[in-house]
Structures are given as structure tokens and as C-alpha cells.
Amino acid sequence: MTPLLDACKARGLLRAGGKQRTDSTPVLAAIRHLNRLELVGETLAATLHQLLKRAAAWVVAQLPAGFVTR
């Protein structure tokens, strides 16, 4: 037994004789969720860039103190 398998067994992540899932539904759902989060983040970034081009002074006035340093 390898150290990785031993560590996983000790944490209860692996069991002897267990059934392995063969469906991809949970994996596809997780990927879909991450894709949607990425889309929202990219949309917000694109919107902010357009606002900065057109109304930079307004955007800077709306930002909380210390935001630019982050």
C-alpha cells in the first residue's frame, strides 16, 4: 500500500470493497457551476473596464478606500 492510499484510508476517504460511481453527473454539475462562476466574473470585469473607459472619475469615487491598493 502506498503512503497516499494509507493516508486516504486513515481519513475515511477510501473503504475496502466499496462501490465506485461510474456516472459523470456530479462531475458535470461541478464543471457547469464553475463555468457559470467564471462567466459572471468575466462579465463583471468587462463591465468594469467599459465603465473605466467612459466614466473613470465616477468609478474611482464609488470604490471603497484601499480598493486600489488591493
PyMOL Python script that loads the backbone (N, CA, C, O; Angstrom):
from pymol import cmd

cmd.read_pdbstr("""\
ATOM      1  N   MET A   1       0.852  -1.183   0.000  1.00  0.00           N
ATOM      2  CA  MET A   1       0.000   0.000   0.000  1.00  0.00           C
ATOM      3  C   MET A   1       0.894   1.241   0.000  1.00  0.00           C
ATOM      4  O   MET A   1       1.895   1.297   0.714  1.00  0.00           O
ATOM      5  N   THR A   2       0.526   2.216  -0.795  1.00  0.00           N
ATOM      6  CA  THR A   2       1.321   3.439  -0.881  1.00  0.00           C
ATOM      7  C   THR A   2       0.953   4.392   0.247  1.00  0.00           C
ATOM      8  O   THR A   2      -0.131   4.290   0.823  1.00  0.00           O
ATOM      9  N   PRO A   3       1.844   5.307   0.560  1.00  0.00           N
ATOM     10  CA  PRO A   3       1.535   6.276   1.625  1.00  0.00           C
ATOM     11  C   PRO A   3       0.279   7.106   1.337  1.00  0.00           C
ATOM     12  O   PRO A   3      -0.462   7.441   2.262  1.00  0.00           O
ATOM     13  N   LEU A   4       0.033   7.439   0.075  1.00  0.00           N
ATOM     14  CA  LEU A   4      -1.158   8.212  -0.261  1.00  0.00           C
ATOM     15  C   LEU A   4      -2.429   7.419   0.037  1.00  0.00           C
ATOM     16  O   LEU A   4      -3.372   7.948   0.625  1.00  0.00           O
ATOM     17  N   LEU A   5      -2.452   6.150  -0.370  1.00  0.00           N
ATOM     18  CA  LEU A   5      -3.623   5.319  -0.091  1.00  0.00           C
ATOM     19  C   LEU A   5      -3.816   5.123   1.402  1.00  0.00           C
ATOM     20  O   LEU A   5      -4.945   5.134   1.893  1.00  0.00           O
ATOM     21  N   ASP A   6      -2.712   4.943   2.128  1.00  0.00           N
ATOM     22  CA  ASP A   6      -2.802   4.802   3.585  1.00  0.00           C
ATOM     23  C   ASP A   6      -3.400   6.046   4.227  1.00  0.00           C
ATOM     24  O   ASP A   6      -4.244   5.950   5.119  1.00  0.00           O
ATOM     25  N   ALA A   7      -2.958   7.215   3.768  1.00  0.00           N
ATOM     26  CA  ALA A   7      -3.473   8.473   4.317  1.00  0.00           C
ATOM     27  C   ALA A   7      -4.958   8.637   4.004  1.00  0.00           C
ATOM     28  O   ALA A   7      -5.727   9.085   4.855  1.00  0.00           O
ATOM     29  N   CYS A   8      -5.360   8.279   2.797  1.00  0.00           N
ATOM     30  CA  CYS A   8      -6.771   8.387   2.416  1.00  0.00           C
ATOM     31  C   CYS A   8      -7.634   7.427   3.225  1.00  0.00           C
ATOM     32  O   CYS A   8      -8.734   7.784   3.646  1.00  0.00           O
ATOM     33  N   LYS A   9      -7.140   6.209   3.445  1.00  0.00           N
ATOM     34  CA  LYS A   9      -7.880   5.244   4.264  1.00  0.00           C
ATOM     35  C   LYS A   9      -7.998   5.734   5.705  1.00  0.00           C
ATOM     36  O   LYS A   9      -9.051   5.586   6.326  1.00  0.00           O
ATOM     37  N   ALA A  10      -6.932   6.311   6.236  1.00  0.00           N
ATOM     38  CA  ALA A  10      -6.948   6.799   7.614  1.00  0.00           C
ATOM     39  C   ALA A  10      -7.973   7.924   7.792  1.00  0.00           C
ATOM     40  O   ALA A  10      -8.546   8.070   8.872  1.00  0.00           O
ATOM     41  N   ARG A  11      -8.200   8.698   6.769  1.00  0.00           N
ATOM     42  CA  ARG A  11      -9.163   9.801   6.840  1.00  0.00           C
ATOM     43  C   ARG A  11     -10.585   9.364   6.449  1.00  0.00           C
ATOM     44  O   ARG A  11     -11.506  10.180   6.430  1.00  0.00           O
ATOM     45  N   GLY A  12     -10.748   8.104   6.145  1.00  0.00           N
ATOM     46  CA  GLY A  12     -12.065   7.593   5.807  1.00  0.00           C
ATOM     47  C   GLY A  12     -12.505   7.914   4.388  1.00  0.00           C
ATOM     48  O   GLY A  12     -13.694   7.836   4.079  1.00  0.00           O
ATOM     49  N   LEU A  13     -11.565   8.272   3.521  1.00  0.00           N
ATOM     50  CA  LEU A  13     -11.901   8.603   2.143  1.00  0.00           C
ATOM     51  C   LEU A  13     -12.019   7.371   1.261  1.00  0.00           C
ATOM     52  O   LEU A  13     -12.680   7.405   0.223  1.00  0.00           O
ATOM     53  N   LEU A  14     -11.382   6.291   1.670  1.00  0.00           N
ATOM     54  CA  LEU A  14     -11.430   5.040   0.916  1.00  0.00           C
ATOM     55  C   LEU A  14     -11.872   3.915   1.837  1.00  0.00           C
ATOM     56  O   LEU A  14     -11.504   3.861   3.010  1.00  0.00           O
ATOM     57  N   ARG A  15     -12.682   3.008   1.261  1.00  0.00           N
ATOM     58  CA  ARG A  15     -13.091   1.833   2.011  1.00  0.00           C
ATOM     59  C   ARG A  15     -12.855   0.608   1.146  1.00  0.00           C
ATOM     60  O   ARG A  15     -12.967   0.664  -0.079  1.00  0.00           O
ATOM     61  N   ALA A  16     -12.530  -0.486   1.788  1.00  0.00           N
ATOM     62  CA  ALA A  16     -12.318  -1.732   1.060  1.00  0.00           C
ATOM     63  C   ALA A  16     -13.647  -2.261   0.568  1.00  0.00           C
ATOM     64  O   ALA A  16     -14.633  -2.270   1.305  1.00  0.00           O
ATOM     65  N   GLY A  17     -13.674  -2.708  -0.694  1.00  0.00           N
ATOM     66  CA  GLY A  17     -14.864  -3.326  -1.243  1.00  0.00           C
ATOM     67  C   GLY A  17     -16.008  -2.378  -1.529  1.00  0.00           C
ATOM     68  O   GLY A  17     -17.138  -2.819  -1.737  1.00  0.00           O
ATOM     69  N   GLY A  18     -15.739  -1.094  -1.544  1.00  0.00           N
ATOM     70  CA  GLY A  18     -16.798  -0.128  -1.828  1.00  0.00           C
ATOM     71  C   GLY A  18     -17.143  -0.101  -3.306  1.00  0.00           C
ATOM     72  O   GLY A  18     -16.394  -0.598  -4.147  1.00  0.00           O
ATOM     73  N   LYS A  19     -18.291   0.490  -3.608  1.00  0.00           N
ATOM     74  CA  LYS A  19     -18.706   0.613  -4.996  1.00  0.00           C
ATOM     75  C   LYS A  19     -18.190   1.933  -5.557  1.00  0.00           C
ATOM     76  O   LYS A  19     -18.243   2.968  -4.893  1.00  0.00           O
ATOM     77  N   GLN A  20     -17.702   1.881  -6.762  1.00  0.00           N
ATOM     78  CA  GLN A  20     -17.215   3.082  -7.422  1.00  0.00           C
ATOM     79  C   GLN A  20     -18.312   3.624  -8.325  1.00  0.00           C
ATOM     80  O   GLN A  20     -18.954   2.879  -9.065  1.00  0.00           O
ATOM     81  N   ARG A  21     -18.512   4.904  -8.251  1.00  0.00           N
ATOM     82  CA  ARG A  21     -19.511   5.527  -9.118  1.00  0.00           C
ATOM     83  C   ARG A  21     -18.962   5.604 -10.534  1.00  0.00           C
ATOM     84  O   ARG A  21     -17.795   5.928 -10.751  1.00  0.00           O
ATOM     85  N   THR A  22     -19.811   5.304 -11.471  1.00  0.00           N
ATOM     86  CA  THR A  22     -19.384   5.370 -12.857  1.00  0.00           C
ATOM     87  C   THR A  22     -20.125   6.451 -13.640  1.00  0.00           C
ATOM     88  O   THR A  22     -19.838   6.677 -14.816  1.00  0.00           O
ATOM     89  N   ASP A  23     -21.077   7.119 -12.988  1.00  0.00           N
ATOM     90  CA  ASP A  23     -21.784   8.176 -13.697  1.00  0.00           C
ATOM     91  C   ASP A  23     -21.027   9.499 -13.558  1.00  0.00           C
ATOM     92  O   ASP A  23     -20.288   9.709 -12.597  1.00  0.00           O
ATOM     93  N   SER A  24     -21.221  10.356 -14.505  1.00  0.00           N
ATOM     94  CA  SER A  24     -20.482  11.609 -14.533  1.00  0.00           C
ATOM     95  C   SER A  24     -21.344  12.794 -14.110  1.00  0.00           C
ATOM     96  O   SER A  24     -20.890  13.934 -14.207  1.00  0.00           O
ATOM     97  N   THR A  25     -22.560  12.567 -13.650  1.00  0.00           N
ATOM     98  CA  THR A  25     -23.471  13.661 -13.317  1.00  0.00           C
ATOM     99  C   THR A  25     -22.892  14.631 -12.285  1.00  0.00           C
ATOM    100  O   THR A  25     -22.953  15.838 -12.515  1.00  0.00           O
ATOM    101  N   PRO A  26     -22.329  14.168 -11.153  1.00  0.00           N
ATOM    102  CA  PRO A  26     -21.767  15.123 -10.191  1.00  0.00           C
ATOM    103  C   PRO A  26     -20.594  15.914 -10.764  1.00  0.00           C
ATOM    104  O   PRO A  26     -20.433  17.097 -10.462  1.00  0.00           O
ATOM    105  N   VAL A  27     -19.791  15.274 -11.577  1.00  0.00           N
ATOM    106  CA  VAL A  27     -18.642  15.968 -12.179  1.00  0.00           C
ATOM    107  C   VAL A  27     -19.127  17.032 -13.150  1.00  0.00           C
ATOM    108  O   VAL A  27     -18.637  18.161 -13.132  1.00  0.00           O
ATOM    109  N   LEU A  28     -20.082  16.681 -13.993  1.00  0.00           N
ATOM    110  CA  LEU A  28     -20.620  17.644 -14.950  1.00  0.00           C
ATOM    111  C   LEU A  28     -21.303  18.814 -14.243  1.00  0.00           C
ATOM    112  O   LEU A  28     -21.200  19.955 -14.693  1.00  0.00           O
ATOM    113  N   ALA A  29     -21.991  18.540 -13.155  1.00  0.00           N
ATOM    114  CA  ALA A  29     -22.642  19.614 -12.402  1.00  0.00           C
ATOM    115  C   ALA A  29     -21.610  20.565 -11.806  1.00  0.00           C
ATOM    116  O   ALA A  29     -21.805  21.781 -11.829  1.00  0.00           O
ATOM    117  N   ALA A  30     -20.520  20.029 -11.276  1.00  0.00           N
ATOM    118  CA  ALA A  30     -19.470  20.877 -10.712  1.00  0.00           C
ATOM    119  C   ALA A  30     -18.815  21.728 -11.790  1.00  0.00           C
ATOM    120  O   ALA A  30     -18.524  22.903 -11.565  1.00  0.00           O
ATOM    121  N   ILE A  31     -18.582  21.144 -12.951  1.00  0.00           N
ATOM    122  CA  ILE A  31     -17.980  21.893 -14.060  1.00  0.00           C
ATOM    123  C   ILE A  31     -18.923  23.000 -14.521  1.00  0.00           C
ATOM    124  O   ILE A  31     -18.489  24.124 -14.772  1.00  0.00           O
ATOM    125  N   ARG A  32     -20.207  22.686 -14.633  1.00  0.00           N
ATOM    126  CA  ARG A  32     -21.188  23.693 -15.049  1.00  0.00           C
ATOM    127  C   ARG A  32     -21.212  24.853 -14.059  1.00  0.00           C
ATOM    128  O   ARG A  32     -21.268  26.016 -14.458  1.00  0.00           O
ATOM    129  N   HIS A  33     -21.170  24.533 -12.772  1.00  0.00           N
ATOM    130  CA  HIS A  33     -21.174  25.567 -11.735  1.00  0.00           C
ATOM    131  C   HIS A  33     -19.934  26.462 -11.859  1.00  0.00           C
ATOM    132  O   HIS A  33     -20.040  27.686 -11.791  1.00  0.00           O
ATOM    133  N   LEU A  34     -18.773  25.850 -12.039  1.00  0.00           N
ATOM    134  CA  LEU A  34     -17.546  26.635 -12.181  1.00  0.00           C
ATOM    135  C   LEU A  34     -17.567  27.481 -13.447  1.00  0.00           C
ATOM    136  O   LEU A  34     -17.096  28.618 -13.434  1.00  0.00           O
ATOM    137  N   ASN A  35     -18.099  26.951 -14.530  1.00  0.00           N
ATOM    138  CA  ASN A  35     -18.189  27.718 -15.776  1.00  0.00           C
ATOM    139  C   ASN A  35     -19.074  28.943 -15.600  1.00  0.00           C
ATOM    140  O   ASN A  35     -18.758  30.024 -16.098  1.00  0.00           O
ATOM    141  N   ARG A  36     -20.179  28.769 -14.893  1.00  0.00           N
ATOM    142  CA  ARG A  36     -21.076  29.904 -14.660  1.00  0.00           C
ATOM    143  C   ARG A  36     -20.414  30.956 -13.783  1.00  0.00           C
ATOM    144  O   ARG A  36     -20.552  32.152 -14.037  1.00  0.00           O
ATOM    145  N   LEU A  37     -19.699  30.522 -12.759  1.00  0.00           N
ATOM    146  CA  LEU A  37     -18.987  31.479 -11.912  1.00  0.00           C
ATOM    147  C   LEU A  37     -17.940  32.244 -12.710  1.00  0.00           C
ATOM    148  O   LEU A  37     -17.782  33.453 -12.541  1.00  0.00           O
ATOM    149  N   GLU A  38     -17.228  31.537 -13.579  1.00  0.00           N
ATOM    150  CA  GLU A  38     -16.220  32.186 -14.411  1.00  0.00           C
ATOM    151  C   GLU A  38     -16.870  33.183 -15.361  1.00  0.00           C
ATOM    152  O   GLU A  38     -16.328  34.266 -15.579  1.00  0.00           O
ATOM    153  N   LEU A  39     -18.015  32.840 -15.925  1.00  0.00           N
ATOM    154  CA  LEU A  39     -18.726  33.734 -16.829  1.00  0.00           C
ATOM    155  C   LEU A  39     -19.153  35.010 -16.108  1.00  0.00           C
ATOM    156  O   LEU A  39     -19.025  36.105 -16.656  1.00  0.00           O
ATOM    157  N   VAL A  40     -19.653  34.875 -14.895  1.00  0.00           N
ATOM    158  CA  VAL A  40     -20.057  36.046 -14.116  1.00  0.00           C
ATOM    159  C   VAL A  40     -18.837  36.932 -13.831  1.00  0.00           C
ATOM    160  O   VAL A  40     -18.910  38.153 -13.967  1.00  0.00           O
ATOM    161  N   GLY A  41     -17.734  36.323 -13.441  1.00  0.00           N
ATOM    162  CA  GLY A  41     -16.528  37.099 -13.163  1.00  0.00           C
ATOM    163  C   GLY A  41     -16.013  37.827 -14.391  1.00  0.00           C
ATOM    164  O   GLY A  41     -15.626  38.993 -14.302  1.00  0.00           O
ATOM    165  N   GLU A  42     -16.002  37.156 -15.537  1.00  0.00           N
ATOM    166  CA  GLU A  42     -15.552  37.789 -16.776  1.00  0.00           C
ATOM    167  C   GLU A  42     -16.498  38.913 -17.194  1.00  0.00           C
ATOM    168  O   GLU A  42     -16.051  39.950 -17.686  1.00  0.00           O
ATOM    169  N   THR A  43     -17.792  38.713 -17.003  1.00  0.00           N
ATOM    170  CA  THR A  43     -18.763  39.756 -17.339  1.00  0.00           C
ATOM    171  C   THR A  43     -18.561  40.987 -16.462  1.00  0.00           C
ATOM    172  O   THR A  43     -18.593  42.116 -16.950  1.00  0.00           O
ATOM    173  N   LEU A  44     -18.354  40.766 -15.177  1.00  0.00           N
ATOM    174  CA  LEU A  44     -18.112  41.897 -14.275  1.00  0.00           C
ATOM    175  C   LEU A  44     -16.827  42.632 -14.636  1.00  0.00           C
ATOM    176  O   LEU A  44     -16.784  43.862 -14.599  1.00  0.00           O
ATOM    177  N   ALA A  45     -15.785  41.890 -14.983  1.00  0.00           N
ATOM    178  CA  ALA A  45     -14.518  42.527 -15.362  1.00  0.00           C
ATOM    179  C   ALA A  45     -14.682  43.340 -16.642  1.00  0.00           C
ATOM    180  O   ALA A  45     -14.165  44.454 -16.731  1.00  0.00           O
ATOM    181  N   ALA A  46     -15.391  42.805 -17.630  1.00  0.00           N
ATOM    182  CA  ALA A  46     -15.602  43.534 -18.884  1.00  0.00           C
ATOM    183  C   ALA A  46     -16.429  44.799 -18.643  1.00  0.00           C
ATOM    184  O   ALA A  46     -16.149  45.851 -19.218  1.00  0.00           O
ATOM    185  N   THR A  47     -17.443  44.686 -17.793  1.00  0.00           N
ATOM    186  CA  THR A  47     -18.272  45.845 -17.463  1.00  0.00           C
ATOM    187  C   THR A  47     -17.448  46.920 -16.767  1.00  0.00           C
ATOM    188  O   THR A  47     -17.573  48.103 -17.083  1.00  0.00           O
ATOM    189  N   LEU A  48     -16.621  46.519 -15.835  1.00  0.00           N
ATOM    190  CA  LEU A  48     -15.778  47.474 -15.121  1.00  0.00           C
ATOM    191  C   LEU A  48     -14.800  48.161 -16.070  1.00  0.00           C
ATOM    192  O   LEU A  48     -14.556  49.361 -15.943  1.00  0.00           O
ATOM    193  N   HIS A  49     -14.242  47.417 -17.012  1.00  0.00           N
ATOM    194  CA  HIS A  49     -13.317  48.019 -17.983  1.00  0.00           C
ATOM    195  C   HIS A  49     -14.039  49.064 -18.837  1.00  0.00           C
ATOM    196  O   HIS A  49     -13.491  50.134 -19.101  1.00  0.00           O
ATOM    197  N   GLN A  50     -15.251  48.761 -19.265  1.00  0.00           N
ATOM    198  CA  GLN A  50     -16.010  49.729 -20.064  1.00  0.00           C
ATOM    199  C   GLN A  50     -16.362  50.963 -19.247  1.00  0.00           C
ATOM    200  O   GLN A  50     -16.298  52.085 -19.750  1.00  0.00           O
ATOM    201  N   LEU A  51     -16.735  50.755 -17.983  1.00  0.00           N
ATOM    202  CA  LEU A  51     -17.019  51.900 -17.113  1.00  0.00           C
ATOM    203  C   LEU A  51     -15.780  52.765 -16.913  1.00  0.00           C
ATOM    204  O   LEU A  51     -15.865  53.994 -16.916  1.00  0.00           O
ATOM    205  N   LEU A  52     -14.643  52.128 -16.742  1.00  0.00           N
ATOM    206  CA  LEU A  52     -13.401  52.885 -16.558  1.00  0.00           C
ATOM    207  C   LEU A  52     -13.051  53.697 -17.797  1.00  0.00           C
ATOM    208  O   LEU A  52     -12.489  54.786 -17.683  1.00  0.00           O
ATOM    209  N   LYS A  53     -13.375  53.182 -18.973  1.00  0.00           N
ATOM    210  CA  LYS A  53     -13.112  53.920 -20.207  1.00  0.00           C
ATOM    211  C   LYS A  53     -14.011  55.146 -20.316  1.00  0.00           C
ATOM    212  O   LYS A  53     -13.572  56.204 -20.768  1.00  0.00           O
ATOM    213  N   ARG A  54     -15.272  55.006 -19.901  1.00  0.00           N
ATOM    214  CA  ARG A  54     -16.260  56.055 -20.131  1.00  0.00           C
ATOM    215  C   ARG A  54     -16.445  57.005 -18.948  1.00  0.00           C
ATOM    216  O   ARG A  54     -16.758  58.179 -19.146  1.00  0.00           O
ATOM    217  N   ALA A  55     -16.260  56.524 -17.743  1.00  0.00           N
ATOM    218  CA  ALA A  55     -16.526  57.354 -16.556  1.00  0.00           C
ATOM    219  C   ALA A  55     -15.563  56.990 -15.441  1.00  0.00           C
ATOM    220  O   ALA A  55     -15.979  56.547 -14.371  1.00  0.00           O
ATOM    221  N   ALA A  56     -14.286  57.177 -15.693  1.00  0.00           N
ATOM    222  CA  ALA A  56     -13.262  56.768 -14.721  1.00  0.00           C
ATOM    223  C   ALA A  56     -13.413  57.502 -13.395  1.00  0.00           C
ATOM    224  O   ALA A  56     -13.257  56.900 -12.332  1.00  0.00           O
ATOM    225  N   ALA A  57     -13.714  58.790 -13.446  1.00  0.00           N
ATOM    226  CA  ALA A  57     -13.842  59.562 -12.200  1.00  0.00           C
ATOM    227  C   ALA A  57     -14.983  59.027 -11.343  1.00  0.00           C
ATOM    228  O   ALA A  57     -14.855  58.945 -10.122  1.00  0.00           O
ATOM    229  N   TRP A  58     -16.105  58.659 -11.978  1.00  0.00           N
ATOM    230  CA  TRP A  58     -17.239  58.127 -11.230  1.00  0.00           C
ATOM    231  C   TRP A  58     -16.888  56.786 -10.588  1.00  0.00           C
ATOM    232  O   TRP A  58     -17.237  56.535  -9.435  1.00  0.00           O
ATOM    233  N   VAL A  59     -16.197  55.928 -11.336  1.00  0.00           N
ATOM    234  CA  VAL A  59     -15.827  54.611 -10.814  1.00  0.00           C
ATOM    235  C   VAL A  59     -14.911  54.765  -9.609  1.00  0.00           C
ATOM    236  O   VAL A  59     -15.109  54.108  -8.587  1.00  0.00           O
ATOM    237  N   VAL A  60     -13.915  55.627  -9.726  1.00  0.00           N
ATOM    238  CA  VAL A  60     -12.970  55.832  -8.622  1.00  0.00           C
ATOM    239  C   VAL A  60     -13.693  56.374  -7.398  1.00  0.00           C
ATOM    240  O   VAL A  60     -13.370  56.000  -6.271  1.00  0.00           O
ATOM    241  N   ALA A  61     -14.676  57.256  -7.612  1.00  0.00           N
ATOM    242  CA  ALA A  61     -15.436  57.808  -6.478  1.00  0.00           C
ATOM    243  C   ALA A  61     -16.278  56.738  -5.785  1.00  0.00           C
ATOM    244  O   ALA A  61     -16.559  56.864  -4.593  1.00  0.00           O
ATOM    245  N   GLN A  62     -16.690  55.683  -6.505  1.00  0.00           N
ATOM    246  CA  GLN A  62     -17.529  54.633  -5.936  1.00  0.00           C
ATOM    247  C   GLN A  62     -16.732  53.569  -5.185  1.00  0.00           C
ATOM    248  O   GLN A  62     -17.288  52.846  -4.358  1.00  0.00           O
ATOM    249  N   LEU A  63     -15.444  53.470  -5.464  1.00  0.00           N
ATOM    250  CA  LEU A  63     -14.630  52.421  -4.849  1.00  0.00           C
ATOM    251  C   LEU A  63     -14.379  52.713  -3.376  1.00  0.00           C
ATOM    252  O   LEU A  63     -14.157  53.866  -3.007  1.00  0.00           O
ATOM    253  N   PRO A  64     -14.409  51.694  -2.532  1.00  0.00           N
ATOM    254  CA  PRO A  64     -14.084  51.907  -1.123  1.00  0.00           C
ATOM    255  C   PRO A  64     -12.601  52.237  -0.952  1.00  0.00           C
ATOM    256  O   PRO A  64     -11.768  51.887  -1.788  1.00  0.00           O
ATOM    257  N   ALA A  65     -12.304  52.904   0.130  1.00  0.00           N
ATOM    258  CA  ALA A  65     -10.919  53.282   0.417  1.00  0.00           C
ATOM    259  C   ALA A  65     -10.052  52.028   0.504  1.00  0.00           C
ATOM    260  O   ALA A  65     -10.452  51.042   1.123  1.00  0.00           O
ATOM    261  N   GLY A  66      -8.881  52.054  -0.104  1.00  0.00           N
ATOM    262  CA  GLY A  66      -7.969  50.930  -0.060  1.00  0.00           C
ATOM    263  C   GLY A  66      -8.184  49.880  -1.148  1.00  0.00           C
ATOM    264  O   GLY A  66      -7.415  48.924  -1.242  1.00  0.00           O
ATOM    265  N   PHE A  67      -9.224  50.048  -1.972  1.00  0.00           N
ATOM    266  CA  PHE A  67      -9.519  49.062  -3.006  1.00  0.00           C
ATOM    267  C   PHE A  67      -8.420  49.011  -4.052  1.00  0.00           C
ATOM    268  O   PHE A  67      -8.047  47.932  -4.512  1.00  0.00           O
ATOM    269  N   VAL A  68      -7.907  50.151  -4.425  1.00  0.00           N
ATOM    270  CA  VAL A  68      -6.894  50.223  -5.474  1.00  0.00           C
ATOM    271  C   VAL A  68      -5.604  49.543  -5.026  1.00  0.00           C
ATOM    272  O   VAL A  68      -4.912  48.940  -5.846  1.00  0.00           O
ATOM    273  N   THR A  69      -5.273  49.630  -3.752  1.00  0.00           N
ATOM    274  CA  THR A  69      -4.043  49.012  -3.266  1.00  0.00           C
ATOM    275  C   THR A  69      -4.155  47.497  -3.232  1.00  0.00           C
ATOM    276  O   THR A  69      -3.134  46.811  -3.257  1.00  0.00           O
ATOM    277  N   ARG A  70      -5.360  46.959  -3.177  1.00  0.00           N
ATOM    278  CA  ARG A  70      -5.532  45.505  -3.217  1.00  0.00           C
ATOM    279  C   ARG A  70      -5.300  45.048  -4.612  1.00  0.00           C
ATOM    280  O   ARG A  70      -5.391  43.853  -4.893  1.00  0.00           O
TER     281      ARG A  70
END
""", "prot")
cmd.dss("prot")
cmd.show_as("cartoon", "prot")
cmd.util.cbc("prot")
cmd.orient("prot")
